[in-house]
Amino acid sequence: MQAPSTAANSAFRSKFEDLLARAPAGTMRHHDFVRVPSNQKPWLDTGIDLAAGETVTTIGVGQTFLTGTPLSFDADFQLWYRVGADGEAFRGTRATNSFTVESPGRLYVASYFPGEWSTRSGDLATPDEAYDGVTGDLDLLILRWQGEPLDGLKRLAVLGDVDDLLALEVDRLLNPVLPPKGWEYLWFIGPAETYRSCRTDKHDRAICCHSDNNAALLIKDAVLPLKPNTRLRWSWRMDKLPSRTREDNLITHDYLSIAVEFDNGQDITYYWSSELPVGTGFRCPIPTWTARETHVVARSGLEGLGQWFDEERDVCRDYGEKIGGPLPAKIVRVWLIAVSLFQHTEGKCQYADISFVTNDGVVPVL
């Protein structure tokens, strides 16, 4: 008897094979199915050579399971790509993605977690042995079009769909969710559709966050000296917490936060906990982040959800109390973090009026 994920992956392939067999002439150059074992160290050579200018759509299914835990990770977060052995690693924001090949080369694919990239070409920052602790398979359909992906997807969709995956990519292409101006997603976690600029009943300029079974880290440069009495000030409205239990262990580490990064690579991230007391501090339970990230509970509990609150934290004092050691010379960035990946949950919030307040004045961020 097949495991559920294996059976689902097989159905994915058979349904698409039936659909593609009926594709109108001139729609595609070629299509390929590739299986990516979750426990294989990146990168898997697909054997597919892509030419400059080719248009490609990828559609992935399947899950990666972390042995000894209830954790699983879906294809939209796991599947990464690069063209050429030294090409830049990239992924889409959904289980579907489309791109145009810039430079010719072999297509490589990878299952990401529990790994982490150390370079933009996809060298690992984690030991190879990390992949011994996962199981599962990801199945991938690679569509190489004769024309533009949107045209090809629409022509196929007239004939049918498989689990709404064609419609998913058509929607992504027609309705892209762009990050707020001046902000970008942290490259080695990848892009997302989590954050967007918005207006609220109280703020003309705000950032709305909707995290739905994913992880995203949005960053903006904000360089200033770290001196005594340097404070981070912000307003937020937490509408839905992604965890209903304490977030200081790996399997329940879903949260929404605002963070400060320092020039020594450390960061402090302030978040609203479901139940940990205000002032609680702990190192990140994700193994690749433990050495660099410290969490501090700025607000706690379900009371106050849906209401705006103004917050202020003395960053210099928090660094000394929660991290310790020599103070870094500078603050370098502000982050917004959303994680709902571990419990496959949903989180919603809004941010506004982000700034640093120092003895020399105010440094606005948003």
RODO-2510 file (C-alpha; in nm, 4 decimals, decimal comma):
residues 366
     n   res          X          Y          Z
     1     m     0,0000     0,0000     0,0000
     2     q     0,1372     0,3409    -0,0980
     3     a     0,1907     0,6155     0,1556
     4     p    -0,0638     0,8983     0,1162
     5     s     0,1895     1,1466    -0,0227
     6     t     0,3255     0,8950    -0,2748
     7     a    -0,0230     0,8080    -0,3950
     8     a    -0,1129     1,1764    -0,4288
     9     n     0,2061     1,2441    -0,6240
    10     s     0,1278     0,9568    -0,8609
    11     a    -0,2231     1,0920    -0,9178
    12     f    -0,0756     1,4352    -0,9891
    13     r     0,1390     1,2891    -1,2644
    14     s    -0,1286     1,0712    -1,4228
    15     k    -0,3854     1,3531    -1,4310
    16     f    -0,1423     1,5957    -1,5880
    17     e    -0,0267     1,3387    -1,8425
    18     d    -0,3881     1,2991    -1,9542
    19     l    -0,4355     1,6760    -1,9760
    20     l    -0,1083     1,7418    -2,1591
    21     a    -0,1835     1,4701    -2,4135
    22     r    -0,4741     1,6887    -2,5261
    23     a    -0,2785     2,0145    -2,5392
    24     p    -0,3293     2,2148    -2,8615
    25     a    -0,0440     2,1977    -3,1116
    26     g     0,2075     2,4779    -3,0688
    27     t     0,1419     2,5222    -2,6983
    28     m     0,4563     2,3595    -2,5569
    29     r     0,8080     2,2760    -2,6616
    30     h     0,8288     1,9909    -2,4119
    31     h     0,7256     1,8774    -2,0650
    32     d     0,9062     1,6677    -1,8044
    33     f     0,8239     1,5098    -1,4692
    34     v     1,0984     1,5043    -1,2069
    35     r     1,0956     1,3410    -0,8626
    36     v     1,3007     1,5190    -0,5954
    37     p     1,3767     1,3019    -0,2892
    38     s     1,3549     1,5178     0,0229
    39     n     1,6597     1,3493     0,1763
    40     q     1,8885     1,4238    -0,1192
    41     k     2,1447     1,6955    -0,0658
    42     p     2,1032     1,9828    -0,3164
    43     w     2,1374     1,9943    -0,6125
    44     l     1,9507     1,7376    -0,8250
    45     d     2,0485     1,7406    -1,1933
    46     t     1,7245     1,7187    -1,3955
    47     g     1,9076     1,6431    -1,7204
    48     i     1,7142     1,9296    -1,8826
    49     d     1,9128     2,1911    -2,0738
    50     l     1,7403     2,5267    -2,1114
    51     a     1,8135     2,7853    -2,3795
    52     a     1,8310     3,1597    -2,3210
    53     g     1,4897     3,3148    -2,3732
    54     e     1,2927     2,9971    -2,3021
    55     t     0,9771     3,0381    -2,0953
    56     v     0,9110     2,7803    -1,8243
    57     t     0,6412     2,7005    -1,5697
    58     t     0,7048     2,4657    -1,2784
    59     i     0,4300     2,2950    -1,0778
    60     g     0,5227     2,1012    -0,7637
    61     v     0,3453     1,8765    -0,5135
    62     g     0,4469     1,6585    -0,2207
    63     q     0,5813     1,7044     0,1302
    64     t     0,9032     1,6800     0,3256
    65     f     0,8792     1,5251     0,6742
    66     l     1,1191     1,5915     0,9617
    67     t     1,1898     1,2552     1,1264
    68     g     1,0830     1,2222     1,4887
    69     t     0,8533     1,5254     1,4777
    70     p     0,5053     1,6057     1,3446
    71     l     0,6582     1,8660     1,1118
    72     s     0,6055     1,8648     0,7354
    73     f     0,6850     2,1197     0,4670
    74     d     0,5013     2,1649     0,1383
    75     a     0,6384     2,1966    -0,2125
    76     d     0,5804     2,5723    -0,2381
    77     f     0,8378     2,6332     0,0373
    78     q     1,0688     2,3411    -0,0370
    79     l     1,1335     2,3547    -0,4118
    80     w     1,4201     2,5758    -0,5301
    81     y     1,5765     2,6030    -0,8758
    82     r     1,8855     2,7239    -1,0542
    83     v     1,9922     2,7291    -1,4179
    84     g     2,3571     2,6291    -1,4559
    85     a     2,5884     2,4952    -1,1868
    86     d     2,6728     2,8510    -1,0775
    87     g     2,3351     3,0112    -1,1459
    88     e     2,1444     3,2002    -0,8795
    89     a     1,9097     2,9910    -0,6650
    90     f     1,5461     3,0971    -0,6744
    91     r     1,1959     2,9788    -0,5929
    92     g     0,8419     3,0943    -0,6506
    93     t     0,5873     3,2227    -0,4038
    94     r     0,3480     2,9327    -0,4629
    95     a     0,3593     2,5670    -0,5637
    96     t     0,3571     2,7081    -0,9175
    97     n     0,6059     2,9464    -1,0752
    98     s     0,6947     3,0808    -1,4201
    99     f     1,0176     3,2340    -1,5430
   100     t     1,2151     3,3276    -1,8521
   101     v     1,5649     3,1788    -1,8839
   102     e     1,8273     3,4536    -1,8889
   103     s     2,1407     3,2474    -1,9548
   104     p     2,1492     2,8963    -2,1038
   105     g     2,2264     2,6042    -1,8762
   106     r     2,1245     2,2817    -1,7084
   107     l     1,8210     2,2999    -1,4774
   108     y     1,8875     2,1902    -1,1200
   109     v     1,6292     2,1557    -0,8418
   110     a     1,6526     2,1163    -0,4652
   111     s     1,4478     2,0371    -0,1577
   112     y     1,5384     2,3123     0,0884
   113     f     1,4636     2,2554     0,4587
   114     p     1,6455     2,1533     0,6787
   115     g     1,9182     2,3132     0,4710
   116     e     2,0001     2,6814     0,4343
   117     w     2,1899     2,8637     0,1604
   118     s     2,5231     3,0296     0,2317
   119     t     2,5617     3,1771    -0,1184
   120     r     2,3191     3,2977    -0,3821
   121     s     2,4173     3,0074    -0,6065
   122     g     2,2892     2,7611    -0,3477
   123     d     2,5916     2,6411    -0,1540
   124     l     2,4849     2,4960     0,1795
   125     a     2,5413     2,6607     0,5161
   126     t     2,4329     2,3377     0,6835
   127     p     2,6089     1,9997     0,6970
   128     d     2,5108     1,7337     0,4436
   129     e     2,4014     1,5113     0,7338
   130     a     2,1038     1,7403     0,7961
   131     y     1,9270     1,5701     0,5069
   132     d     1,9523     1,2307     0,6780
   133     g     1,6778     1,3488     0,9121
   134     v     1,4025     1,3981     0,6532
   135     t     1,1808     1,1756     0,4404
   136     g     0,9330     1,2305     0,1598
   137     d     0,9275     1,3089    -0,2093
   138     l     0,8457     1,6166    -0,4118
   139     d     0,7111     1,5698    -0,7633
   140     l     0,7632     1,8376    -1,0212
   141     l     0,6137     1,9112    -1,3629
   142     i     0,8269     2,1309    -1,5870
   143     l     0,6430     2,2949    -1,8779
   144     r     0,8503     2,4541    -2,1553
   145     w     0,6303     2,6820    -2,3613
   146     q     0,6302     2,7857    -2,7242
   147     g     0,5117     3,1335    -2,6211
   148     e     0,4331     3,3183    -2,3009
   149     p     0,3432     3,1120    -1,9917
   150     l     0,0142     3,2937    -1,9333
   151     d    -0,1045     3,2167    -2,2867
   152     g    -0,0048     2,8525    -2,2560
   153     l    -0,1670     2,8107    -1,9153
   154     k    -0,4930     2,9585    -2,0416
   155     r    -0,4946     2,7270    -2,3435
   156     l    -0,4474     2,4255    -2,1166
   157     a    -0,7049     2,5448    -1,8653
   158     v    -0,9730     2,5426    -2,1337
   159     l    -0,9282     2,1634    -2,1416
   160     g    -0,9364     2,1162    -1,7646
   161     d    -0,7208     2,1531    -1,4557
   162     v    -0,5518     1,9415    -1,1884
   163     d    -0,6345     2,0461    -0,8324
   164     d    -0,6682     2,4073    -0,9546
   165     l    -0,2909     2,4303    -1,0073
   166     l    -0,3183     2,5929    -1,3512
   167     a    -0,5667     2,8445    -1,2135
   168     l    -0,3283     2,9116    -0,9242
   169     e    -0,0495     3,0149    -1,1592
   170     v    -0,2786     3,2152    -1,3865
   171     d    -0,3926     3,4089    -1,0802
   172     r    -0,0346     3,4656    -0,9651
   173     l     0,0647     3,6047    -1,3044
   174     l    -0,2411     3,8293    -1,3333
   175     n    -0,2480     3,9485    -0,9721
   176     p     0,1062     3,9708    -0,8355
   177     v     0,1427     4,0650    -0,4685
   178     l     0,4386     4,3040    -0,4551
   179     p     0,6341     4,3907    -0,1393
   180     p     0,6025     4,7440    -0,0003
   181     k     0,8234     5,0016    -0,1719
   182     g     1,1716     5,0125    -0,0207
   183     w     1,1390     4,6657     0,1353
   184     e     1,2542     4,3288     0,0035
   185     y     1,2399     3,9648     0,1069
   186     l     1,5486     3,8058     0,2607
   187     w     1,7091     3,6216    -0,0297
   188     f     1,7900     3,2887     0,1353
   189     i     1,4374     3,2386     0,2679
   190     g     1,2862     3,3439    -0,0608
   191     p     1,0042     3,5617    -0,1922
   192     a     0,6495     3,5543    -0,0637
   193     e     0,3091     3,7168    -0,0990
   194     t     0,2840     3,7825     0,2731
   195     y     0,3289     4,1610     0,2957
   196     r     0,1735     4,4477     0,1020
   197     s     0,1339     4,8207     0,1403
   198     c    -0,2053     4,9254     0,2754
   199     r    -0,4035     5,2008     0,4422
   200     t    -0,5974     5,1579     0,7636
   201     d    -0,8631     5,3550     0,9458
   202     k    -0,5837     5,5071     1,1570
   203     h    -0,2848     5,5210     0,9198
   204     d    -0,2365     5,6421     0,5637
   205     r     0,0790     5,4322     0,5315
   206     a     0,0902     5,0829     0,6755
   207     i     0,2047     4,7298     0,5957
   208     c    -0,0508     4,4498     0,6049
   209     c     0,0641     4,0947     0,6731
   210     h    -0,1191     3,7729     0,5905
   211     s     0,0795     3,4566     0,6592
   212     d    -0,0855     3,1337     0,5445
   213     n     0,1199     2,8169     0,6015
   214     n     0,4456     2,9807     0,4989
   215     a     0,7473     3,1771     0,6203
   216     a     0,8571     3,5229     0,5094
   217     l     1,1140     3,7757     0,6226
   218     l     1,0838     4,1302     0,4866
   219     i     1,3795     4,3656     0,5326
   220     k     1,4628     4,7340     0,5003
   221     d     1,7993     4,9026     0,5562
   222     a     1,8067     5,1376     0,8539
   223     v     2,1646     5,2267     0,9498
   224     l     2,2314     5,4203     1,2697
   225     p     2,4697     5,3984     1,5681
   226     l     2,3607     5,1832     1,8610
   227     k     2,3863     5,4141     2,1595
   228     p     2,2260     5,4122     2,5052
   229     n     1,8592     5,5096     2,4930
   230     t     1,8173     5,4036     2,1280
   231     r     1,4548     5,2950     2,1023
   232     l     1,2485     5,1142     1,8420
   233     r     0,8990     5,2597     1,8177
   234     w     0,6100     5,1087     1,6216
   235     s     0,2344     5,0587     1,6073
   236     w     0,0715     4,7260     1,5339
   237     r    -0,2645     4,5586     1,5234
   238     m    -0,2586     4,1850     1,5716
   239     d    -0,5701     4,0287     1,4212
   240     k    -0,4872     3,6573     1,4312
   241     l    -0,1983     3,4812     1,6041
   242     p    -0,0513     3,1877     1,4093
   243     s     0,0081     2,9860     1,7264
   244     r    -0,2250     2,9222     2,0210
   245     t     0,0530     2,7852     2,2400
   246     r     0,4015     2,8968     2,3484
   247     e     0,6338     2,9571     2,0551
   248     d     0,9708     2,8741     2,2097
   249     n     1,0070     2,5232     2,0637
   250     l     1,0498     2,4142     1,7038
   251     i     0,7179     2,2424     1,6425
   252     t     0,5097     2,5442     1,7579
   253     h     0,7440     2,8232     1,6455
   254     d     0,4832     3,0213     1,4507
   255     y     0,4736     3,3953     1,5195
   256     l     0,4525     3,7505     1,3776
   257     s     0,7196     4,0017     1,4754
   258     i     0,9270     4,3116     1,4103
   259     a     1,3043     4,2779     1,4447
   260     v     1,6242     4,4806     1,4601
   261     e     1,9434     4,3512     1,2974
   262     f     2,2876     4,4623     1,4173
   263     d     2,6189     4,4870     1,2361
   264     n     2,7550     4,1803     1,4200
   265     g     2,4891     3,9549     1,2652
   266     q     2,2720     3,9313     1,5779
   267     d     1,9077     4,0320     1,5821
   268     i     1,6337     4,0877     1,8373
   269     t     1,2793     4,0158     1,7262
   270     y     0,9829     4,1507     1,9221
   271     y     0,6651     3,9486     1,8940
   272     w     0,3164     3,9006     2,0335
   273     s     0,3013     3,5651     2,2115
   274     s    -0,0120     3,3637     2,2654
   275     e     0,0800     3,2793     2,6257
   276     l     0,4435     3,3509     2,7226
   277     p     0,4781     3,6420     2,9686
   278     v     0,5815     3,9859     2,8448
   279     g     0,9580     4,0246     2,8747
   280     t     1,0346     3,6571     2,8124
   281     g     1,3475     3,6165     2,6004
   282     f     1,4821     3,3068     2,4288
   283     r     1,7063     3,1999     2,1452
   284     c     1,5392     3,0927     1,8230
   285     p     1,4610     2,7178     1,8295
   286     i     1,5303     2,6776     1,4546
   287     p     1,8795     2,5190     1,4523
   288     t     2,0175     2,7409     1,1744
   289     w     1,8965     3,0545     1,3574
   290     t     1,9816     2,9729     1,7204
   291     a     2,3209     3,1415     1,7105
   292     r     2,1967     3,4702     1,5674
   293     e     1,8381     3,5417     1,6720
   294     t     1,6829     3,6297     2,0088
   295     h     1,3067     3,6511     2,0619
   296     v     1,1525     3,8923     2,3115
   297     v     0,7840     3,8902     2,4027
   298     a     0,6476     4,2445     2,3679
   299     r     0,2802     4,1601     2,4231
   300     s     0,0964     3,8448     2,5233
   301     g    -0,2426     3,6789     2,5220
   302     l    -0,5579     3,7001     2,3149
   303     e    -0,6915     4,0134     2,4805
   304     g    -0,6423     4,3141     2,2541
   305     l    -0,6501     4,1283     1,9239
   306     g    -0,7973     4,3523     1,6567
   307     q    -0,6883     4,6732     1,8341
   308     w    -0,4011     4,9115     1,7583
   309     f    -0,1206     4,9459     2,0138
   310     d     0,1795     5,1787     2,0225
   311     e     0,5008     5,0089     2,1352
   312     e     0,8494     5,1238     2,2301
   313     r     1,1555     4,9174     2,3251
   314     d     1,4994     5,0319     2,4409
   315     v     1,7063     4,8339     2,1898
   316     c     2,0398     4,9015     2,3577
   317     r     1,9141     4,7854     2,6978
   318     d     1,7412     4,4800     2,5484
   319     y     2,0627     4,3792     2,3737
   320     g     2,2576     4,3930     2,6980
   321     e     1,9933     4,2013     2,8947
   322     k     1,8837     3,9425     2,6390
   323     i     2,2024     3,8818     2,4355
   324     g     2,4896     4,0198     2,6414
   325     g     2,8535     4,0696     2,5542
   326     p     3,0042     4,3698     2,3763
   327     l     2,7492     4,5986     2,2189
   328     p     2,7502     4,6122     1,8384
   329     a     2,8430     4,9456     1,6847
   330     k     2,5390     4,9853     1,4604
   331     i     2,1865     4,8915     1,3788
   332     v     2,1686     4,7977     1,0124
   333     r     1,8142     4,6787     0,9273
   334     v     1,4572     4,6399     1,0375
   335     w     1,2795     4,3110     0,9678
   336     l     0,9189     4,2008     0,9613
   337     i     0,8878     3,8259     1,0197
   338     a     0,5894     3,5987     0,9654
   339     v     0,6004     3,2246     1,0316
   340     s     0,2981     2,9942     1,0105
   341     l     0,4854     2,7026     0,8554
   342     f     0,5289     2,4648     1,1461
   343     q     0,1659     2,4191     1,2491
   344     h     0,0246     2,4942     0,9004
   345     t    -0,1729     2,7857     1,0390
   346     e    -0,2641     3,1440     0,9517
   347     g    -0,1625     3,4782     1,0972
   348     k    -0,2766     3,8344     1,0253
   349     c    -0,1519     4,1713     1,1454
   350     q    -0,0693     4,5290     1,0442
   351     y     0,2255     4,7592     1,1153
   352     a     0,2607     5,1376     1,1016
   353     d     0,4700     5,4291     1,2327
   354     i     0,7979     5,2360     1,2561
   355     s     1,0944     5,4505     1,3610
   356     f     1,4023     5,4698     1,5795
   357     v     1,4114     5,7352     1,8484
   358     t     1,7535     5,8482     1,9725
   359     n     1,8935     6,1348     2,1778
   360     d     1,9787     6,2983     1,8434
   361     g     1,6307     6,2723     1,6917
   362     v     1,3982     6,0373     1,5052
   363     v     1,4975     5,8025     1,2206
   364     p     1,1803     5,7048     1,0303
   365     v     1,1489     5,3574     0,8785
   366     l     0,7801     5,3488     0,7785
***
